[in-house]
Amino acid sequence: MREVPPTGVPDTVAELLEPARAGDGEAFRRLIEPYRREIQVHCYRILGSVQDAEDLLQETLLAAWRGIGDFEERASLRTWLYRIATNRCLNALRAAGRRPRDAAAYRTEVPMPEPSRRREEPSWLEPYPDVLLGEIADRVPGPEARYELRESVSLAFLAALQQLPPRQRAVLVLRDVLGFRTAEVAGMLDTSGNAVTMALKRARASLARELPGSGRESAPLPHSPRERRIVDEFSRALEAGDVAAIVAMLTDDAWLTMPPMPLEYQGPEAIGHFLSTVAVRGCRRYVLVPTRANGQPAFGCYLRDPRTPILHAYGLLVLTLAGDRISALTRFHDNSCLPRFGLPRSLRGLPSSER
């Protein structure tokens, strides 16, 4: 994979490498800083968790610091860092109990309707703030890459990735997202080129079964008037508790998912039933605060309480758009993700009776 020098960095690898090898911590920091965010995003793609990705980034940088003296430049510094990060991620996925299986993640206030699909395993996917993606927007993948940045961080793509075995997941990200050559990936994973090719073939086939078909309309451009119109219309409908209006905005094959809960609902009828019996049952009403996650429009959700002016956080909701309609609603229950988006755990407003 060709090494694209990061913009705005005056120091060259040659100028910093020797001092870093000699134990100069500041030289090492400047050497690896241009790659920090893209390595974190790489870990996020493989792990699906922002917090785990940050932890593995720190492990990668520590391993690189300890091993920089032995770095022989047989591959680029960037490739070397990706090798360390990928293998650390695979080790983490193999380790038992990497994530606590918290029963609270599945606890619901009311009985859930029968789902359209029940996953065998929960998806521990977390949303990634768009504001951080801007730091890697100018990175150019290798010529063999199949995915652009926007698609490779989308929730649909990442959810499909999480269904792959870890090694296939890593191979697909290295080859089809980052554009590393087969021989480079084989070197990173200490395997043969044939093994990489076979793993990639299986991963592509599995991903094709999970991802929407090529006939689906493209999403509007981010921040475009068209996108804003759809987002505003949805926001008004949900805040008003207008299930019929929400359902009218859905594609015929739309999905509602709630990671890590394995229950999934497909189609306007199933989603509408869920909304009316669970999400906006009775007098439950929300205030939505717009944000962006994974290159997609999103909202911090806050539940109104008629007894108090305090609105309590109720997770993050991400929209997937197809043309002028919504093809997926993804709600993340865990409020601990909100601070990453600059969103508070509660809001103060007027009591709902005065709204």
Secondary structure, DSSP 8 states (H G I E B T S, - for coil): ------TT----HHHHHHHHHTT-HHHHHHHHGGGHHHHHHHHHHHH--HHHHHHHHHHHHHHHHHHGGG---SS-HHHHHHHHHHHHHHHHHHSTTSS---GGGG--SS-----SEE-SS-------BHHHHGGGTT----TT----HHHHTSHHHHHHHTTS-HHHHHHHIIIIIS---HHHHHHHHTS-HHHHHHHHHHHHHHHHHHS--TTS-----TT-HHHHHHHHHHHHHHHTT-HHHHHHTEEEEEEEEETTEEEEEESHHHHHHHIIIIIT-TT--EEEEEEEETTEEEEEEEE--TT-SEEEEEEEEEEEEETTEEEEEEEE--GGGGGGGT--SEEE---GGG-
